[in-house]
Each structure stands twice: as structure tokens, then as C-alpha cells.
Amino acid sequence: MLFLQQARELLHQSGFEIVHLDIVIVIEQPKILPYRSKIRESIAGALDIDPKAVSLKAKTAEGIGPIGAGQAAEAHAIATVRKA
């Protein structure tokens, strides 16, 4: 959350704001669905944006590699920003 807050601050200092955030979490366990809304709300809170502007999806690695073996997880995020 500290990283997200710092990124938001740097954007604001540069005159930009986050419009939308699209996140994909790649993880075998735990399943994300039961925690999805809480994760979205936490991320939105750290970025000071509406939770509806945070899209969160999860997928598995189909048992392949360290992620598939449950030893790791990864996340990909794309932010749409605009001049404030």
C-alpha cells in the first residue's frame, strides 16, 4: 500500500490522476474471489479513487512453474491516467 500511495503522490505532483486500474493476479491458492471486493477497496483507498475504477481479475498458472506449484504469485497492473 505504501508503494501505491507513493505512486499516486508522484502522479499528483506531476499533475496527473488515475482514471482506471486494471489488475490481474496470477496465483494458485488462495482463491481470490472471496477477497475480491476487499482487495479492490483497499487498493482504491490507497490510491484515493472509486473502487469501481479498480478492475481485479485472477488466474492460475495451471500448475506450471513456481506459481503453479504454489511457491510464488505475481500481479500485473495497467493504469489509465489523465492530466488533472
C-alpha positions as CSV (number, residue, x, y, z in Angstrom):
1,M,0.0,0.0,0.0
2,L,2.9,2.3,0.7
3,F,4.2,1.8,-2.9
4,L,0.7,2.6,-4.3
5,Q,0.4,5.7,-2.1
6,Q,3.9,6.9,-3.2
7,A,3.0,6.3,-6.9
8,R,-0.3,8.3,-6.5
9,E,1.6,11.1,-4.9
10,L,4.2,11.2,-7.7
11,L,1.4,11.3,-10.3
12,H,-0.4,14.1,-8.4
13,Q,2.8,16.1,-8.2
14,S,3.2,15.8,-11.9
15,G,-0.4,16.9,-12.5
16,F,-2.0,13.6,-13.3
17,E,-4.7,11.5,-11.8
18,I,-5.7,7.8,-12.1
19,V,-8.8,7.2,-14.1
20,H,-8.8,3.4,-14.1
21,L,-6.7,0.5,-12.8
22,D,-6.8,-3.0,-14.3
23,I,-5.1,-5.7,-12.2
24,V,-4.5,-9.4,-12.9
25,I,-3.3,-11.6,-10.0
26,V,-1.7,-14.9,-11.0
27,I,-1.9,-17.3,-8.0
28,E,-2.9,-20.9,-7.3
29,Q,-4.1,-20.5,-3.7
30,P,-5.9,-18.9,-2.1
31,K,-8.8,-18.3,-4.5
32,I,-9.2,-14.5,-4.9
33,L,-13.0,-14.4,-5.4
34,P,-13.9,-14.4,-1.7
35,Y,-11.5,-11.5,-1.1
36,R,-12.0,-9.6,-4.4
37,S,-14.1,-6.7,-3.1
38,K,-11.9,-6.1,-0.1
39,I,-8.8,-6.1,-2.2
40,R,-10.4,-3.6,-4.6
41,E,-11.5,-1.4,-1.8
42,S,-8.0,-1.4,-0.2
43,I,-6.3,-0.6,-3.4
44,A,-8.8,2.2,-4.2
45,G,-8.4,3.6,-0.7
46,A,-4.6,3.7,-1.1
47,L,-5.0,5.5,-4.5
48,D,-7.8,7.7,-3.4
49,I,-10.1,6.6,-6.2
50,D,-13.5,5.0,-6.5
51,P,-13.4,1.2,-6.1
52,K,-15.5,1.0,-9.3
53,A,-12.4,2.3,-11.1
54,V,-10.4,-0.8,-10.0
55,S,-10.8,-3.9,-12.1
56,L,-9.4,-7.0,-10.5
57,K,-9.1,-10.4,-12.1
58,A,-7.3,-13.6,-11.0
59,K,-6.0,-16.5,-12.9
60,T,-3.9,-19.6,-12.2
61,A,-0.7,-20.8,-13.8
62,E,-2.3,-24.2,-14.5
63,G,0.2,-26.0,-12.2
64,I,3.2,-24.7,-14.2
65,G,6.4,-23.3,-12.7
66,P,6.8,-21.7,-9.2
67,I,3.4,-20.0,-9.4
68,G,1.7,-23.3,-10.4
69,A,3.5,-25.1,-7.5
70,G,2.1,-22.5,-5.1
71,Q,5.6,-21.1,-4.3
72,A,5.0,-17.7,-5.8
73,A,2.4,-15.3,-7.1
74,E,2.6,-12.4,-9.5
75,A,0.5,-9.3,-10.3
76,H,0.2,-7.3,-13.5
77,A,-1.4,-3.8,-13.4
78,I,-2.1,-1.2,-16.0
79,A,-3.2,2.3,-15.0
80,T,-5.1,4.8,-17.2
81,V,-4.1,8.3,-16.2
82,R,-5.1,11.8,-17.3
83,K,-3.9,15.3,-16.9
84,A,-5.7,16.6,-13.8
